């Protein structure tokens, strides 16, 4: 039996997700169809306006650009390029709503007067959190800025980059890391400061860093970070999946409640523009561009089932691909089961059911590919899938 034939589980999951979107059963029971549609529109509009701003501060050569690229899962910045006097901003993610800010160092500011106005000139107050990156001992300018960040009670994380280069034949790696913290960090910033050791070459510490970032973002921004940032663990990937499913529920309700007309061939009323945007955003969340999928297709020549899954996702991304996906499930018996289970959607319940079910299946298929990517890219963490 396919997991998609388990109607009770699928419907229960759907109702749980709907409740999650509206926070409580009381909110949901007091709404009519129009109320639900308007509430979802409001939520999505507010979320689309929500920006996440992360600043990277540290000396040139500390690996900030490489770290940006790694966290985003795509090339945003050119590693090794020394930033100038101005802020360098890299915008990415769904609706270009995530911003990585490469701040110029204090010692690059031309005079003391400008340094005094650095916080205001570079709009540091609007930044959600700061990644304080270092590779060697702190200079006075770095220490001064990091202390300012802490005094302003801004979210911050100390990141020791290039951890794979830490070596001393007379000391263990743990001893060396402890020495870096006790001799370089604690005397300047206190004992409570946590340091995350990262390596973009071995992926060391990147999952820990992602988790720390999540903890410092408010709840409204966490889902967006999960959907867009790169996963370095199975746990983070599962959180990405959950965030994509919540987005699918929202899109399904909007698609069904927007006065949609029946789609040709499929014969079910739904808003095809909302549906197309949903599929595009899910692909962005998992970083599965056409070129990425083609690379995977070539790499896994021996696994025919995996190749077929990749080919299917490539087909869905092409012209008319969304209709192919809708048609694939339009006559599935579970669509009728779901339609009966959510009467609040009323006349558009079939449109909701088809958008919901095919959207969830699309999330699962992207997720399956992403799991394989994770296994390929992080072989050093042998317990990731244990």
N, C-alpha and C positions, 0 to 999 in steps of 0.2 A: 504493500500500500504506500503510495506517495504521501509525503507529509502535507501536500496540498489537498489531499482527500480527507484530512482530518478536520471536518467542518467545525466541530465544537471548539477545537483549539484555535483555529483561524478566527472564528467569530469572537471568542473570548479575548484574544489578543487585540482585535480591532476595537472592541468596546473599551478595553483598558487604555488603549492609545487615545481614543476620543476623550475619555475622562481625563487623561493626562494633559491633553491640549487645553481643556476647559477648567482644569484645576480641581473641580469638585462635582459630584453628582448633582448637588443642589443647583449649581450654575446651569448645568445642562438641562435639568428637568423644568426649569423656569423659562426656557427659551423656545420660541417657535422657529420655524425654518428661516425666516428672514433675519431674526435676531442672531442665529448661529452664523449665517452667511456674513452679516455685518461685523460680528465679533472676530471672525477669522480674517476678514479683510483688514480690520484694525490691527490685529496681531502681526500679520505679515507686513503691512506697511511700516509698523514700528520697528520690526526686526530688520527690514531692508535699510532703514535709516541708521541702524545700530552699527557703529564702527568699532573695530578693535585696533588699538595703536600700541605697538611694542617698540621700545627704543633699545638700540644696541650701542653701548658706549665702551670705549677702550682704545688702546693704542693701535695705530696702523700695524697690520701684520699679526694681530691677535686672533685672526680667523673669524671675524664678525660676518663677513660676506658669505663665507662657506657655511657658517652656522645658519644664516638666514635661508640659504638655498635648501639646506637639509631639512629644516623645520617645515618649510613650505612644500617640499617635495617637487620643486621646480627651480629653474635658474632665474633668480631675480637680480642678483648682483654679480659683478665680475670680481672674483677673488684676486687679491693682490693689488687692486687699484686704490691708491691713496686718496681718501676723500679730501675735498677742498674745505674752504671756510664755511660753506653753506651746508645746511642739512640735506642729506640725500634720502629721498623717500622712495619706497618700493611698494606699490599697491597691487594686491592680488586677491584671490578667493572670489566667492560668489558675489556678484554685484560690485566687485572691487571694494569690498567692505573691510578688508584687513590691510593694515599699513605697517610696514617695517621701516623704522626710522634710524638711519645711521647718523648719529650725532658727531659733530666735529669735536676733537679733544680740547680740553681747556688750554693745553700748551700750544694749540694752533690758533688761539684767539689773539689778535694783534696787540691789545693793550689791556691794562687792568680795568679800565672803565667798561669796556665791552664785556669782560669776564664777569663783572659785577651784575651785568644785565643779561647774562647768558640764559638764565631760567625763563625770563620773560621773552627775550628775543627769539628763542627757539620753542616757545609755547610748550614747555615741559609739563605744565599743569594739566594739559589735555591728554597726556600719555597715560595709558592704563598701567603699564608696568615697564620696568627697566631691567635689561639684562646687562649686568656689569661684567664685561668680559676681560680676562687677563691671561697672559701666558707667562709672564715673569713678574718680578717684584713691582709693586705699585710705585709710580712716581707721585710727587706731591700733588700735581694737578688732578690726576685720577682720584686720589684719595679725597681731595677736597670736594669733587663733584659727587662721589658716592655718598659722602657724609651728608651732602645737601639733599640727595634723594631720600635718604633715611630720615632726616629731620622733617621732611615734608610729608612723612607717612605714606609715601608712594610704594606700591608693590614693587619689589625688587628681588632679583636672584643673582648671586655671585656665581659666575661660570668660569671655571678654569679650563680653557680650551687646550687642544692638542695633547690630551692626556696620554696618547700612545707614545709620546716622545719622552715621558718621564722615566728616567733610568739612572740608577747608580748601582754598580756591581756590589757595593758593600751594604746596601739597604734593600729591604723588600719594597714592593710597590705600595703596600699599605703604610709602611713606615714613611715613605717619601711623601705620600699624600697627607698624612697626619702632620708632617713637618711643614708642608706648605701652608696648611691651615693655621697651625700654632705660631709659626714664625712670620708669615706674611699677612695673614688676614686678621686673626684675633687681636694683635696689638693695636691695629688701626680701627677696627670696627666692632670689637667686642666678641664675647664667647658665644653669643646666641646666633651669630651669622652662620648660615649653612652654605657650604660650597658644593656645587655639582661639577664633577669632573667629566668632561665630554671629549669625544673624538669623532670627527666626521669620517675618518678612515675606517674605524672599527665599529662605529655606532655606539660606543660606550657612553652611557649616561644620557642618551637622547630621550629614551622613554621616561626616565626619571625627570628630566627637564620638562617634557611635555606635561607630565602630571603636576609638577610644581606650577606651571603656567595656568593650568586649569583651576588650581586651588586659589589663585590670585585674581581670577576673573569672576565677575558677578554672574548670577544664574542665567541672566538673559543673554550673556555672551558665550557661555560655555558650550551650548549646542552648536553655535556657529564655528567655534574653534574645533570641536570634534569633527564637524562635517568637512572642514577645509584643510586642517593641518595633517601632516603625514604621520601615519601610525608606525611605531617601532615595537609594538607588542600586540599580542592577541587581545589583551584587555582593552587597549585603546581602540583597536579595530572594531571590537564589539560595541563600544560606546559610539563610534562613528555610525555603525549600523542602526543603533537605536535612534540617533538623531535624524538619520535619513528617513526612518519609518515615521517619526513624528511629522516630518515635512511632507511625507506622502499622504498622511491622514488629512493634513490641512489642505493640500492640493486637491484631494478627492472631494472634500466637502465644497470647496470653492468651485471646482469643475462642475459639480452636480447642481449647485445653487445659483449659477450665473445666467440662467435662462438659456442654457445650451440647446442646440438643435441636434437631431440624430446625425451621427457620422456616417457618411456613405460606406457601404460594404459591411460595416459593423452593425449599424442600425440602432445604436444606443446613444441617448443624448448626453453629451459632455462637451466641455470647452477644450478644444484641441490645442489652443495656444497655451493654456495652463498646463495641459498634459505634456506638451513638448518642452516647456520650461522645466518641468519636474524631471524629465529624463535627462536633460542637459545638466541640471544641477547635481543629480546623482552621479553622473559620470565625472563631473568636476570634483566632487567629494572624494571619489576613489582614485582620482588622477589617471583615469583610463582614456587617454587621448588615442586617436587612431594610430599614431606612430608607436605609442607604447604597446598597444594591442598587437600590432604587426610584429614588433620585436619579440613579444611573448610567443606569438604563433610560430616564429622561426626557431625559438629556443626549445620549445617543447614538442618537437616533431614526433617523438615516440609515443606521446599521450594523445590518442585520437579523440577521446572524449573531451579533454581539455581544449584541444584545437577547435572542436565543434562549438564549444561554449564561446570561445573567443570570436570565431567567425560569426556567430549569432549576434554578439554585441556589436561587431563592426557593421552588420546588416542593419541593425536597429538605429545606428548613428547616421545612416545614409538617408537620401531623399525618400520620403514615404515610410521610413523605418518605424515611426510611432504607430502608423496604421497597421503594419505587420504585427507589432506586438499586441495591439488591441484585438486584431482579428484572431490571433493565436488563442486568446482566452474568452472571446465574446460569447461563445456557446458553452462555456464550462458551467457545469451544474452548480458550482460553489457561488457563482455570481448571483443566481437566484436565491441561494441560501442567505447570502449576506444582505441582499436587497430586502428580504423579509425581516431581517434582524434589526434594522435601523429605520423605523417608520418616520423619524423626524425629518428624513430627507424627502419624504413624500414622493411626488411624481418623478423626481430625478433619482430615485434610489438605485435604479439599474446603472445610471451613469456613475454614481458614487461607487457602487460595487465593482464595476469594471476598472475604474481608475485606481481604486484601492488595491484590488487583487493583482492586477498586472503591474502596478507600481511596486508593490511589495516583492513580487517575483523578480522584477528588474533589480531591486536592491539586493536581493539574495544572489542573483547571478553576478553582479558586480563584486559583491562581497567575496564570493568564491574565488574569483580571479585575484582579488587583493590578498586573500589568504595565501595563495601560492606565491605571490610576489614577496610577501613577508617571509615565507620559508626560504625563498631564494636569496633574499638580501641580508637576512640576519641569522646565518648558520652558526655563529658563535654562541648564541643564546639557545642552547640545546633544550632547555626546559620550557621554551616558549609554548610549544604544543604538547607538553608532557601531560 
